Amino acid sequence: GTGPRFGEFVKLLVQIIGSGIMTGVFVAGLRLAIATLTPRRSFATGAILMTLLISTVAVQAIVESTDSWTGLGLLNFGSLPFAASTRLFGEDGGGGAGLNDLSDPVVILATLAFGLAGLAFTWWRYQTMEVDR
């Protein structure tokens, strides 16, 4: 056939599954952590959207207008999981200001670390939460 060889297929399958898991962990961790901070769903939804919007705009503005540390790009929560997925597939860059200058392992590990930290925070919040009846 004209498709990829078996070894290339397995590599691509691992990249697809790894990218999905990494992005899922990041998105779930961030959103659940924010949602645990308020009992109101509408406030949680607004906080999630504002976190993504503000982090993306603020980090890009700071990195582009100053000569700041490029690691600040890791706080660009709107672009970070997409940049990590792009790099997992071996493509260059992706992610905008601040992320282009960082190495692939740093971006991938930061994405996983933020996601796992968010999930750990969510677990902690639910373990220490007092229920009112």
Salt bridges, closest charged atoms under 4 A:
ASP104 OD1 - ARG87 NH1 3.20
